[in-house]
Structures are given as C-alpha cells and as structure tokens.
Amino acid sequence: MKKIFAILVAAAAMLFAAQTASAQLYFGGSIGLTTTTSKQPVVGNPGQFTNTTGASVRFIPEVGYKINDRIGVGGRIGYGTGAAAFGDMDPNDAGLQTAVNEMQNDLANANNLTTSFTFAPYFRYYIYDGRRFSFFAEAVVLYGLMNMKAKDANGVWQDAGKLSMFELGAKPGFSINFDNHFAIVGHLGFLGFQSLANPNTDASMSRFGLSMSTNSLTVGFVYSL
C-alpha cells in the first residue's frame, strides 16, 4: 500500500512538473498620453485667438503568470484622467464622434477633472502559442471608480460626484514575441456586459454588446522572467 501511494505521489509530482515546465511570471502594462489644443477666434477682435490646452493620461500596469502553453492568469490596475479614463467604456461608438468628445474632455480638464481607478483580474487561454506570435482569449472582470471634480467661481476644486464601473466579458488578444522575454501585447474588441452607476443617486446605465472597432484597440508590453 505504501509503495502504491509513493508511486501515485511520484506520478503526480512528475505531471505537475511537466505542466509547469513552461510556466512564466510576467509583468508589463500600457501607458497613454494625449494633449489637445483649441484655437478659437476672439469675437470682435479680428486676428486674435484664444488657446486652450488640455491633456489626458492613462497608466495600466499588469502582472500575470503563464501556467503552461495554454493557460495564464493575471490582473491589471489602472489609473487615468480625462477621456482616457473611460478605457473600453466608450459611450460613443462612432469613431469621429468619439474623437471629438475625447478632445472636448481633454480641454475640459482645465475646469472639470475626471479621474478613474480600475482593477481587472483575468483568465487567459492561448488558442495558438507560437515562437513569434500568439493568439489568445481573455475572460475579464473589471471593477472601477470614477471621481469627478469641478472648479467653482473662486477656482477651488470641488467634488462633482462619483461613478462606479463594472465589466464582465471576453477580449481577444495577441502577442508579438521578440525573444523569450520581451513581447508586445494587444487587445482588439470586447464581448460582454458593462455598467456605470452613481452610488449617491442610484442612477445607472448598462449595456451588453460586441465591439470590434479600432476604437477598442489597446497595445502594451510584457517582460517574462
């Protein structure tokens, strides 16, 4: 009996070692910065203009663990200000209108500031894992909080409300591997459920759908140990 138990333990250990032989810890993320400048003529003063400049920032570090050639788990923590704070939660699905709204949001940061914090754990399944190129699908759960501030008549920042964010769905992705350590990772599209809610008023907005436009394209990098 003891010999059978020892054989089973040895077999389990060998199986675990085989499954984790290709295991890798990786870290990385993505960062984005946009600046917008508006040039508007001064009414009644031909040849004179007023310039307004605004910016948005997004910083999303990531850490994960590739268990084997097929399975990986990880998570992202995001911080953003301005239009980039919305990430995939884009209330405008038309490309031109989205671009216009992002510019307006960047410019509005001078007097109205939107800041977001997000946490998004994920489960990743590699459909194809090649030496130079990989294609995968992710199941993602995102939780987030969006804080809004506005300047009053005296130029003092005041709280303008909060919104909570929730996202549950799937994202297709790809990676371009330069060597055994460094890779460019991208995601294009989203299928699932998204919602926004105001915890103070109980107002909410939700949607379920599929997006495969370039507006949902994100690109970052990872470094595997």
PyRosetta script that sets phi, psi and omega in degrees:
from pyrosetta import init, pose_from_sequence

init()
pose = pose_from_sequence("MKKIFAILVAAAAMLFAAQTASAQLYFGGSIGLTTTTSKQPVVGNPGQFTNTTGASVRFIPEVGYKINDRIGVGGRIGYGTGAAAFGDMDPNDAGLQTAVNEMQNDLANANNLTTSFTFAPYFRYYIYDGRRFSFFAEAVVLYGLMNMKAKDANGVWQDAGKLSMFELGAKPGFSINFDNHFAIVGHLGFLGFQSLANPNTDASMSRFGLSMSTNSLTVGFVYSL")
pose.set_psi(1, -42.1)
pose.set_omega(1, 179.7)
pose.set_phi(2, -65.1)
pose.set_psi(2, -36.5)
pose.set_omega(2, 179.5)
pose.set_phi(3, -66.2)
pose.set_psi(3, -41.3)
pose.set_omega(3, 179.1)
pose.set_phi(4, -63.3)
pose.set_psi(4, -42.8)
pose.set_omega(4, 178.7)
pose.set_phi(5, -63.2)
pose.set_psi(5, -41.7)
pose.set_omega(5, 179.3)
pose.set_phi(6, -64.0)
pose.set_psi(6, -38.3)
pose.set_omega(6, 178.6)
pose.set_phi(7, -65.7)
pose.set_psi(7, -41.5)
pose.set_omega(7, 179.4)
pose.set_phi(8, -64.6)
pose.set_psi(8, -41.5)
pose.set_omega(8, 178.4)
pose.set_phi(9, -63.6)
pose.set_psi(9, -43.8)
pose.set_omega(9, 179.3)
pose.set_phi(10, -63.7)
pose.set_psi(10, -39.9)
pose.set_omega(10, 179.2)
pose.set_phi(11, -65.7)
pose.set_psi(11, -40.9)
pose.set_omega(11, 178.7)
pose.set_phi(12, -64.6)
pose.set_psi(12, -40.3)
pose.set_omega(12, 178.8)
pose.set_phi(13, -64.4)
pose.set_psi(13, -40.8)
pose.set_omega(13, 178.4)
pose.set_phi(14, -65.4)
pose.set_psi(14, -39.9)
pose.set_omega(14, 178.7)
pose.set_phi(15, -65.6)
pose.set_psi(15, -43.1)
pose.set_omega(15, 179.0)
pose.set_phi(16, -63.8)
pose.set_psi(16, -41.6)
pose.set_omega(16, 178.8)
pose.set_phi(17, -63.4)
pose.set_psi(17, -38.7)
pose.set_omega(17, 179.3)
pose.set_phi(18, -67.1)
pose.set_psi(18, -39.0)
pose.set_omega(18, -178.6)
pose.set_phi(19, -70.4)
pose.set_psi(19, -31.1)
pose.set_omega(19, -175.5)
pose.set_phi(20, -102.6)
pose.set_psi(20, 9.9)
pose.set_omega(20, -179.1)
pose.set_phi(21, -63.2)
pose.set_psi(21, -30.6)
pose.set_omega(21, -179.1)
pose.set_phi(22, -101.3)
pose.set_psi(22, 11.5)
pose.set_omega(22, -178.5)
pose.set_phi(23, -64.4)
pose.set_psi(23, 140.8)
pose.set_omega(23, -178.9)
pose.set_phi(24, -143.3)
pose.set_psi(24, 136.6)
pose.set_omega(24, 169.6)
pose.set_phi(25, -90.7)
pose.set_psi(25, 132.6)
pose.set_omega(25, -180.0)
pose.set_phi(26, -135.5)
pose.set_psi(26, 155.9)
pose.set_omega(26, 176.5)
pose.set_phi(27, -146.7)
pose.set_psi(27, 159.4)
pose.set_omega(27, -177.9)
pose.set_phi(28, 170.7)
pose.set_psi(28, -136.3)
pose.set_omega(28, 179.6)
pose.set_phi(29, 142.1)
pose.set_psi(29, -164.7)
pose.set_omega(29, -179.7)
pose.set_phi(30, -143.0)
pose.set_psi(30, 156.4)
pose.set_omega(30, 179.2)
pose.set_phi(31, -142.6)
pose.set_psi(31, 142.7)
pose.set_omega(31, 178.8)
pose.set_phi(32, -140.3)
pose.set_psi(32, 143.4)
pose.set_omega(32, 178.4)
pose.set_phi(33, -142.6)
pose.set_psi(33, 126.5)
pose.set_omega(33, 175.2)
pose.set_phi(34, -128.5)
pose.set_psi(34, 143.7)
pose.set_omega(34, 173.3)
pose.set_phi(35, -124.9)
pose.set_psi(35, 141.5)
pose.set_omega(35, -178.2)
pose.set_phi(36, -128.5)
pose.set_psi(36, 135.5)
pose.set_omega(36, 178.1)
pose.set_phi(37, -123.8)
pose.set_psi(37, 131.3)
pose.set_omega(37, 178.3)
pose.set_phi(38, -112.1)
pose.set_psi(38, 131.8)
pose.set_omega(38, 178.0)
pose.set_phi(39, -118.0)
pose.set_psi(39, 112.8)
pose.set_omega(39, -175.5)
pose.set_phi(40, -122.8)
pose.set_psi(40, 134.7)
pose.set_omega(40, 178.3)
pose.set_phi(41, -67.9)
pose.set_psi(41, 144.3)
pose.set_omega(41, 176.9)
pose.set_phi(42, -83.7)
pose.set_psi(42, 122.1)
pose.set_omega(42, -178.6)
pose.set_phi(43, -62.4)
pose.set_psi(43, 129.1)
pose.set_omega(43, 178.3)
pose.set_phi(44, 85.2)
pose.set_psi(44, -2.5)
pose.set_omega(44, 178.9)
pose.set_phi(45, -130.6)
pose.set_psi(45, 81.6)
pose.set_omega(45, -179.1)
pose.set_phi(46, -55.8)
pose.set_psi(46, 136.6)
pose.set_omega(46, 178.7)
pose.set_phi(47, 86.9)
pose.set_psi(47, -6.2)
pose.set_omega(47, 178.2)
pose.set_phi(48, -106.9)
pose.set_psi(48, 144.3)
pose.set_omega(48, -176.4)
pose.set_phi(49, -135.9)
pose.set_psi(49, 153.5)
pose.set_omega(49, 172.0)
pose.set_phi(50, -110.2)
pose.set_psi(50, 133.4)
pose.set_omega(50, -179.8)
pose.set_phi(51, -110.7)
pose.set_psi(51, 133.1)
pose.set_omega(51, 176.8)
pose.set_phi(52, -125.8)
pose.set_psi(52, 132.6)
pose.set_omega(52, -179.1)
pose.set_phi(53, -123.6)
pose.set_psi(53, 135.4)
pose.set_omega(53, 177.2)
pose.set_phi(54, -138.3)
pose.set_psi(54, 169.3)
pose.set_omega(54, -176.9)
pose.set_phi(55, -149.5)
pose.set_psi(55, 157.6)
pose.set_omega(55, 172.2)
pose.set_phi(56, -134.4)
pose.set_psi(56, 149.4)
pose.set_omega(56, -175.8)
pose.set_phi(57, -134.7)
pose.set_psi(57, 143.6)
pose.set_omega(57, 174.2)
pose.set_phi(58, -138.8)
pose.set_psi(58, 131.0)
pose.set_omega(58, 180.0)
pose.set_phi(59, -135.1)
pose.set_psi(59, 118.8)
pose.set_omega(59, -174.6)
pose.set_phi(60, -132.4)
pose.set_psi(60, 88.6)
pose.set_omega(60, 174.5)
pose.set_phi(61, -71.8)
pose.set_psi(61, 153.5)
pose.set_omega(61, -175.6)
pose.set_phi(62, -140.8)
pose.set_psi(62, 143.9)
pose.set_omega(62, 172.7)
pose.set_phi(63, -139.2)
pose.set_psi(63, 141.6)
pose.set_omega(63, -177.9)
pose.set_phi(64, -154.3)
pose.set_psi(64, 173.6)
pose.set_omega(64, -179.2)
pose.set_phi(65, -138.4)
pose.set_psi(65, 118.2)
pose.set_omega(65, 177.1)
pose.set_phi(66, -89.1)
pose.set_psi(66, 105.9)
pose.set_omega(66, -173.1)
pose.set_phi(67, -69.2)
pose.set_psi(67, -44.5)
pose.set_omega(67, 176.4)
pose.set_phi(68, -152.3)
pose.set_psi(68, -163.6)
pose.set_omega(68, -176.4)
pose.set_phi(69, -67.6)
pose.set_psi(69, -14.1)
pose.set_omega(69, -174.6)
pose.set_phi(70, -115.3)
pose.set_psi(70, -27.4)
pose.set_omega(70, -168.1)
pose.set_phi(71, -124.4)
pose.set_psi(71, 137.8)
pose.set_omega(71, 174.9)
pose.set_phi(72, -145.5)
pose.set_psi(72, 154.4)
pose.set_omega(72, 176.4)
pose.set_phi(73, -133.8)
pose.set_psi(73, 153.3)
pose.set_omega(73, -179.8)
pose.set_phi(74, -175.1)
pose.set_psi(74, -167.6)
pose.set_omega(74, 180.0)
pose.set_phi(75, -163.3)
pose.set_psi(75, 155.8)
pose.set_omega(75, 178.6)
pose.set_phi(76, -126.8)
pose.set_psi(76, 142.0)
pose.set_omega(76, 173.2)
pose.set_phi(77, -118.3)
pose.set_psi(77, 123.0)
pose.set_omega(77, -174.3)
pose.set_phi(78, -114.8)
pose.set_psi(78, 146.9)
pose.set_omega(78, 172.9)
pose.set_phi(79, -134.9)
pose.set_psi(79, 135.9)
pose.set_omega(79, 179.8)
pose.set_phi(80, -153.7)
pose.set_psi(80, 155.2)
pose.set_omega(80, 172.1)
pose.set_phi(81, -132.5)
pose.set_psi(81, 151.3)
pose.set_omega(81, 178.8)
pose.set_phi(82, 76.7)
pose.set_psi(82, -157.2)
pose.set_omega(82, -176.3)
pose.set_phi(83, -61.2)
pose.set_psi(83, -34.0)
pose.set_omega(83, -178.9)
pose.set_phi(84, -64.6)
pose.set_psi(84, -16.3)
pose.set_omega(84, -179.4)
pose.set_phi(85, -64.6)
pose.set_psi(85, -22.6)
pose.set_omega(85, -177.3)
pose.set_phi(86, -78.4)
pose.set_psi(86, -24.2)
pose.set_omega(86, -179.1)
pose.set_phi(87, 56.0)
pose.set_psi(87, -130.0)
pose.set_omega(87, -179.3)
pose.set_phi(88, -72.3)
pose.set_psi(88, -18.0)
pose.set_omega(88, -177.3)
pose.set_phi(89, -80.0)
pose.set_psi(89, 75.5)
pose.set_omega(89, -173.7)
pose.set_phi(90, -98.3)
pose.set_psi(90, 112.5)
pose.set_omega(90, -178.5)
pose.set_phi(91, -73.5)
pose.set_psi(91, -6.2)
pose.set_omega(91, 179.0)
pose.set_phi(92, -123.6)
pose.set_psi(92, 118.4)
pose.set_omega(92, -174.0)
pose.set_phi(93, -93.9)
pose.set_psi(93, 0.1)
pose.set_omega(93, 178.2)
pose.set_phi(94, -95.5)
pose.set_psi(94, 130.1)
pose.set_omega(94, -173.0)
pose.set_phi(95, -56.0)
pose.set_psi(95, -49.8)
pose.set_omega(95, -178.1)
pose.set_phi(96, -65.6)
pose.set_psi(96, -44.6)
pose.set_omega(96, -179.5)
pose.set_phi(97, -63.7)
pose.set_psi(97, -37.7)
pose.set_omega(97, 177.4)
pose.set_phi(98, -61.4)
pose.set_psi(98, -45.5)
pose.set_omega(98, -179.9)
pose.set_phi(99, -61.1)
pose.set_psi(99, -43.3)
pose.set_omega(99, 179.4)
pose.set_phi(100, -62.7)
pose.set_psi(100, -45.0)
pose.set_omega(100, -179.0)
pose.set_phi(101, -65.7)
pose.set_psi(101, -37.4)
pose.set_omega(101, 178.1)
pose.set_phi(102, -63.5)
pose.set_psi(102, -41.3)
pose.set_omega(102, 177.4)
pose.set_phi(103, -62.7)
pose.set_psi(103, -43.5)
pose.set_omega(103, 179.9)
pose.set_phi(104, -64.6)
pose.set_psi(104, -38.8)
pose.set_omega(104, 178.2)
pose.set_phi(105, -66.1)
pose.set_psi(105, -39.7)
pose.set_omega(105, 176.7)
pose.set_phi(106, -60.4)
pose.set_psi(106, -46.2)
pose.set_omega(106, -179.5)
pose.set_phi(107, -65.5)
pose.set_psi(107, -34.6)
pose.set_omega(107, -178.3)
pose.set_phi(108, -69.7)
pose.set_psi(108, -13.5)
pose.set_omega(108, -178.4)
pose.set_phi(109, -62.4)
pose.set_psi(109, -18.4)
pose.set_omega(109, 178.2)
pose.set_phi(110, -62.3)
pose.set_psi(110, -32.0)
pose.set_omega(110, -178.1)
pose.set_phi(111, -125.9)
pose.set_psi(111, -14.3)
pose.set_omega(111, 179.5)
pose.set_phi(112, -136.6)
pose.set_psi(112, 118.1)
pose.set_omega(112, -173.9)
pose.set_phi(113, -116.3)
pose.set_psi(113, 128.0)
pose.set_omega(113, 176.2)
pose.set_phi(114, -112.4)
pose.set_psi(114, 125.3)
pose.set_omega(114, 179.7)
pose.set_phi(115, -126.2)
pose.set_psi(115, 137.5)
pose.set_omega(115, -178.8)
pose.set_phi(116, -128.9)
pose.set_psi(116, 149.4)
pose.set_omega(116, 173.5)
pose.set_phi(117, -129.1)
pose.set_psi(117, 130.0)
pose.set_omega(117, -177.8)
pose.set_phi(118, -133.6)
pose.set_psi(118, 154.1)
pose.set_omega(118, 173.6)
pose.set_phi(119, -135.4)
pose.set_psi(119, 127.2)
pose.set_omega(119, -173.2)
pose.set_phi(120, -138.6)
pose.set_psi(120, 92.1)
pose.set_omega(120, 171.8)
pose.set_phi(121, -74.1)
pose.set_psi(121, 151.4)
pose.set_omega(121, -178.5)
pose.set_phi(122, -146.4)
pose.set_psi(122, 157.8)
pose.set_omega(122, 172.5)
pose.set_phi(123, -117.2)
pose.set_psi(123, 127.7)
pose.set_omega(123, -173.8)
pose.set_phi(124, -116.6)
pose.set_psi(124, 132.9)
pose.set_omega(124, 176.1)
pose.set_phi(125, -120.3)
pose.set_psi(125, 123.4)
pose.set_omega(125, -178.4)
pose.set_phi(126, -85.7)
pose.set_psi(126, 112.4)
pose.set_omega(126, 177.3)
pose.set_phi(127, -74.4)
pose.set_psi(127, -39.0)
pose.set_omega(127, 175.4)
pose.set_phi(128, -141.4)
pose.set_psi(128, 127.4)
pose.set_omega(128, -177.9)
pose.set_phi(129, -126.4)
pose.set_psi(129, 90.1)
pose.set_omega(129, -179.3)
pose.set_phi(130, -95.8)
pose.set_psi(130, 177.9)
pose.set_omega(130, -177.8)
pose.set_phi(131, -69.8)
pose.set_psi(131, -37.0)
pose.set_omega(131, -177.4)
pose.set_phi(132, -112.8)
pose.set_psi(132, -18.9)
pose.set_omega(132, -176.5)
pose.set_phi(133, -142.8)
pose.set_psi(133, 137.9)
pose.set_omega(133, 177.7)
pose.set_phi(134, -132.3)
pose.set_psi(134, 147.6)
pose.set_omega(134, 176.8)
pose.set_phi(135, -128.2)
pose.set_psi(135, 131.7)
pose.set_omega(135, -175.5)
pose.set_phi(136, -142.9)
pose.set_psi(136, 169.7)
pose.set_omega(136, 174.1)
pose.set_phi(137, -127.4)
pose.set_psi(137, 141.0)
pose.set_omega(137, -178.6)
pose.set_phi(138, -119.5)
pose.set_psi(138, 137.1)
pose.set_omega(138, 167.3)
pose.set_phi(139, -97.8)
pose.set_psi(139, 121.3)
pose.set_omega(139, -170.2)
pose.set_phi(140, -123.9)
pose.set_psi(140, 139.0)
pose.set_omega(140, 168.9)
pose.set_phi(141, -121.7)
pose.set_psi(141, 123.2)
pose.set_omega(141, -178.5)
pose.set_phi(142, -118.9)
pose.set_psi(142, 133.0)
pose.set_omega(142, 172.1)
pose.set_phi(143, -120.5)
pose.set_psi(143, 140.2)
pose.set_omega(143, -178.7)
pose.set_phi(144, -155.0)
pose.set_psi(144, 162.3)
pose.set_omega(144, 176.4)
pose.set_phi(145, -134.0)
pose.set_psi(145, 130.9)
pose.set_omega(145, -179.7)
pose.set_phi(146, -113.5)
pose.set_psi(146, 121.1)
pose.set_omega(146, 178.5)
pose.set_phi(147, -105.0)
pose.set_psi(147, 135.6)
pose.set_omega(147, -179.8)
pose.set_phi(148, -119.8)
pose.set_psi(148, 134.4)
pose.set_omega(148, 177.5)
pose.set_phi(149, -130.6)
pose.set_psi(149, 152.0)
pose.set_omega(149, 179.2)
pose.set_phi(150, -142.2)
pose.set_psi(150, 147.5)
pose.set_omega(150, 177.8)
pose.set_phi(151, -82.4)
pose.set_psi(151, 137.1)
pose.set_omega(151, 176.1)
pose.set_phi(152, -85.8)
pose.set_psi(152, -171.9)
pose.set_omega(152, -176.5)
pose.set_phi(153, -62.9)
pose.set_psi(153, -21.7)
pose.set_omega(153, 179.5)
pose.set_phi(154, -95.5)
pose.set_psi(154, 5.0)
pose.set_omega(154, 178.9)
pose.set_phi(155, 80.2)
pose.set_psi(155, 16.7)
pose.set_omega(155, -179.8)
pose.set_phi(156, -97.9)
pose.set_psi(156, 134.3)
pose.set_omega(156, -179.8)
pose.set_phi(157, -70.0)
pose.set_psi(157, 131.6)
pose.set_omega(157, 178.4)
pose.set_phi(158, -126.0)
pose.set_psi(158, 149.7)
pose.set_omega(158, 178.2)
pose.set_phi(159, -66.4)
pose.set_psi(159, 129.7)
pose.set_omega(159, -179.0)
pose.set_phi(160, -115.7)
pose.set_psi(160, 14.6)
pose.set_omega(160, 175.5)
pose.set_phi(161, 116.7)
pose.set_psi(161, 170.6)
pose.set_omega(161, 179.6)
pose.set_phi(162, -135.3)
pose.set_psi(162, 154.2)
pose.set_omega(162, 174.0)
pose.set_phi(163, -134.2)
pose.set_psi(163, 140.2)
pose.set_omega(163, 173.4)
pose.set_phi(164, -102.4)
pose.set_psi(164, 146.2)
pose.set_omega(164, -177.8)
pose.set_phi(165, -121.2)
pose.set_psi(165, 145.3)
pose.set_omega(165, 174.8)
pose.set_phi(166, -142.7)
pose.set_psi(166, 139.6)
pose.set_omega(166, -178.9)
pose.set_phi(167, -143.9)
pose.set_psi(167, 134.7)
pose.set_omega(167, 177.6)
pose.set_phi(168, -140.9)
pose.set_psi(168, 119.6)
pose.set_omega(168, -178.5)
pose.set_phi(169, 178.7)
pose.set_psi(169, -159.8)
pose.set_omega(169, -177.0)
pose.set_phi(170, -129.2)
pose.set_psi(170, 144.0)
pose.set_omega(170, 178.9)
pose.set_phi(171, -130.7)
pose.set_psi(171, 127.9)
pose.set_omega(171, 171.2)
pose.set_phi(172, -78.5)
pose.set_psi(172, 147.6)
pose.set_omega(172, -179.2)
pose.set_phi(173, -148.2)
pose.set_psi(173, 172.1)
pose.set_omega(173, 179.9)
pose.set_phi(174, -147.9)
pose.set_psi(174, 160.0)
pose.set_omega(174, 173.9)
pose.set_phi(175, -138.8)
pose.set_psi(175, 140.6)
pose.set_omega(175, 175.5)
pose.set_phi(176, -110.1)
pose.set_psi(176, 113.2)
pose.set_omega(176, -172.4)
pose.set_phi(177, -96.0)
pose.set_psi(177, 118.0)
pose.set_omega(177, 179.1)
pose.set_phi(178, -83.0)
pose.set_psi(178, -33.4)
pose.set_omega(178, 175.8)
pose.set_phi(179, -157.6)
pose.set_psi(179, -161.0)
pose.set_omega(179, -178.3)
pose.set_phi(180, -74.4)
pose.set_psi(180, -7.2)
pose.set_omega(180, -175.0)
pose.set_phi(181, -120.3)
pose.set_psi(181, -44.1)
pose.set_omega(181, -171.0)
pose.set_phi(182, -103.5)
pose.set_psi(182, 135.0)
pose.set_omega(182, 179.6)
pose.set_phi(183, -149.0)
pose.set_psi(183, 148.2)
pose.set_omega(183, 170.3)
pose.set_phi(184, -94.0)
pose.set_psi(184, 129.2)
pose.set_omega(184, -177.4)
pose.set_phi(185, -120.2)
pose.set_psi(185, 135.3)
pose.set_omega(185, -180.0)
pose.set_phi(186, -135.3)
pose.set_psi(186, 156.7)
pose.set_omega(186, 175.0)
pose.set_phi(187, -129.2)
pose.set_psi(187, 140.7)
pose.set_omega(187, 177.9)
pose.set_phi(188, -138.0)
pose.set_psi(188, 110.4)
pose.set_omega(188, 176.1)
pose.set_phi(189, 101.9)
pose.set_psi(189, 167.9)
pose.set_omega(189, 179.2)
pose.set_phi(190, -158.1)
pose.set_psi(190, 136.6)
pose.set_omega(190, 174.6)
pose.set_phi(191, -128.0)
pose.set_psi(191, 117.6)
pose.set_omega(191, 178.8)
pose.set_phi(192, 158.8)
pose.set_psi(192, -154.2)
pose.set_omega(192, -172.9)
pose.set_phi(193, -114.1)
pose.set_psi(193, 138.5)
pose.set_omega(193, 177.5)
pose.set_phi(194, -136.8)
pose.set_psi(194, 146.5)
pose.set_omega(194, 178.3)
pose.set_phi(195, -148.9)
pose.set_psi(195, 152.0)
pose.set_omega(195, 172.8)
pose.set_phi(196, -125.4)
pose.set_psi(196, 140.4)
pose.set_omega(196, -179.9)
pose.set_phi(197, -144.6)
pose.set_psi(197, 143.9)
pose.set_omega(197, 174.6)
pose.set_phi(198, -98.5)
pose.set_psi(198, 109.5)
pose.set_omega(198, -176.4)
pose.set_phi(199, -66.2)
pose.set_psi(199, -17.8)
pose.set_omega(199, -178.4)
pose.set_phi(200, -86.1)
pose.set_psi(200, -32.0)
pose.set_omega(200, -176.5)
pose.set_phi(201, -113.3)
pose.set_psi(201, -6.5)
pose.set_omega(201, -176.8)
pose.set_phi(202, 66.9)
pose.set_psi(202, 9.5)
pose.set_omega(202, 174.6)
pose.set_phi(203, -72.1)
pose.set_psi(203, 145.4)
pose.set_omega(203, -177.6)
pose.set_phi(204, -150.8)
pose.set_psi(204, 161.8)
pose.set_omega(204, 176.4)
pose.set_phi(205, -143.6)
pose.set_psi(205, 135.5)
pose.set_omega(205, -179.6)
pose.set_phi(206, -141.7)
pose.set_psi(206, 160.2)
pose.set_omega(206, 177.2)
pose.set_phi(207, -157.3)
pose.set_psi(207, 156.1)
pose.set_omega(207, 174.5)
pose.set_phi(208, -131.0)
pose.set_psi(208, 131.7)
pose.set_omega(208, -178.5)
pose.set_phi(209, -177.0)
pose.set_psi(209, -174.2)
pose.set_omega(209, -179.9)
pose.set_phi(210, -125.1)
pose.set_psi(210, 130.6)
pose.set_omega(210, 176.5)
pose.set_phi(211, -128.0)
pose.set_psi(211, 127.3)
pose.set_omega(211, 177.9)
pose.set_phi(212, -130.3)
pose.set_psi(212, 25.7)
pose.set_omega(212, -178.4)
pose.set_phi(213, -86.6)
pose.set_psi(213, 164.3)
pose.set_omega(213, 178.7)
pose.set_phi(214, -68.1)
pose.set_psi(214, -13.6)
pose.set_omega(214, 176.8)
pose.set_phi(215, -65.6)
pose.set_psi(215, -22.6)
pose.set_omega(215, -178.9)
pose.set_phi(216, -99.1)
pose.set_psi(216, 11.1)
pose.set_omega(216, 179.2)
pose.set_phi(217, -78.3)
pose.set_psi(217, 126.5)
pose.set_omega(217, 174.4)
pose.set_phi(218, -126.3)
pose.set_psi(218, 142.8)
pose.set_omega(218, -178.7)
pose.set_phi(219, -133.9)
pose.set_psi(219, 135.9)
pose.set_omega(219, 176.9)
pose.set_phi(220, -147.2)
pose.set_psi(220, -161.8)
pose.set_omega(220, -179.3)
pose.set_phi(221, -139.5)
pose.set_psi(221, 157.6)
pose.set_omega(221, 173.3)
pose.set_phi(222, -137.7)
pose.set_psi(222, 151.4)
pose.set_omega(222, 175.4)
pose.set_phi(223, -124.6)
pose.set_psi(223, 120.8)
pose.set_omega(223, -178.5)
pose.set_phi(224, -96.5)
pose.set_psi(224, 134.7)
pose.set_omega(224, 178.7)
pose.set_phi(225, -78.8)
pose.dump_pdb("model.pdb")
